[in-house]
Amino acid sequence: MGFQTATREEWVTARKLLLEKEKEYTKAGDALAAERRQLPHVKVDKPYIFQGPNGSLTLADLFEGRKQLIIYHFMLGPDDTEGCIGCSFLADNIPVYLQHLHSRDTTFAMVSRAPLEQIEAFKKRMGWTMPWYSSAGSDFNYHFHATNDEGVVPVMSNWEDKKTLEEKGKLFFTRGEQSGLSAFVFGPQGDVYHTYSGYERGIDGLCVTNQLLDLTALGRQDMLPKGIKALGWLHHDRYNGE
């Protein structure tokens, strides 16, 4: 869209029209969130083991004594030298202070298949403070479709099987590490239940940077006119200033 100008009165009229659509969008989002909360819960029967700074932990341990757990599946595999740029961008958008989540009896953590030493080194480089655990040696990533290897479990990405992904040309999603988010809750008897998982654009709302850019005239600037190369996100220590 080209550069458009208007008088203040014309702008206010256009803004009021857009406001009505924004209200509809907000109400639709509220309704969707309510429907999401009504998804059935699936008991997690398999005993997954994770590695943290203080040793081995179970999935229940990752809750840190709270009722709910949100896990971000960060793409950092055993053979990776650094974390995925997209996952790193999202992690940069996670609040430094998680106390607000904690006040709602909810814990946030990240999980990757890389060894803990590899995770700790990249975490230190990025300056992050959120809990980040290794699932190395566990099937956790495979069962929650954060790693695709049909030798372990059937391929699934964003609820599409391998055949569908191949037909759509989405070969990247048929193998290796994948990003995503999964939510869990403790049941009445103390068992852990899986309540939600989201992938691809389904977790876009976590990126506050994008939400802020969506309020600007230029937007996210990742879909520029043909022939103009968009600057992709970088690890935040590689921007070299502005």
Secondary structure as GFF3:
##gff-version 3
##sequence-region A 1 242
A	DSSP	alpha_helix	8	37	.	.	.	ID=ss1
A	DSSP	beta_strand	42	43	.	.	.	ID=ss2
A	DSSP	beta_strand	49	52	.	.	.	ID=ss3
A	DSSP	beta_strand	55	58	.	.	.	ID=ss4
A	DSSP	three_ten_helix	60	63	.	.	.	ID=ss5
A	DSSP	beta_strand	68	73	.	.	.	ID=ss6
A	DSSP	alpha_helix	85	92	.	.	.	ID=ss7
A	DSSP	alpha_helix	99	102	.	.	.	ID=ss8
A	DSSP	beta_strand	106	112	.	.	.	ID=ss9
A	DSSP	alpha_helix	116	126	.	.	.	ID=ss10
A	DSSP	beta_strand	132	134	.	.	.	ID=ss11
A	DSSP	alpha_helix	140	143	.	.	.	ID=ss12
A	DSSP	beta_strand	147	148	.	.	.	ID=ss13
A	DSSP	beta_strand	156	157	.	.	.	ID=ss14
A	DSSP	beta_strand	160	161	.	.	.	ID=ss15
A	DSSP	alpha_helix	162	167	.	.	.	ID=ss16
A	DSSP	three_ten_helix	171	174	.	.	.	ID=ss17
A	DSSP	beta_strand	176	177	.	.	.	ID=ss18
A	DSSP	beta_strand	180	186	.	.	.	ID=ss19
A	DSSP	beta_strand	192	198	.	.	.	ID=ss20
A	DSSP	three_ten_helix	200	206	.	.	.	ID=ss21
A	DSSP	alpha_helix	208	213	.	.	.	ID=ss22
A	DSSP	three_ten_helix	236	238	.	.	.	ID=ss23
###
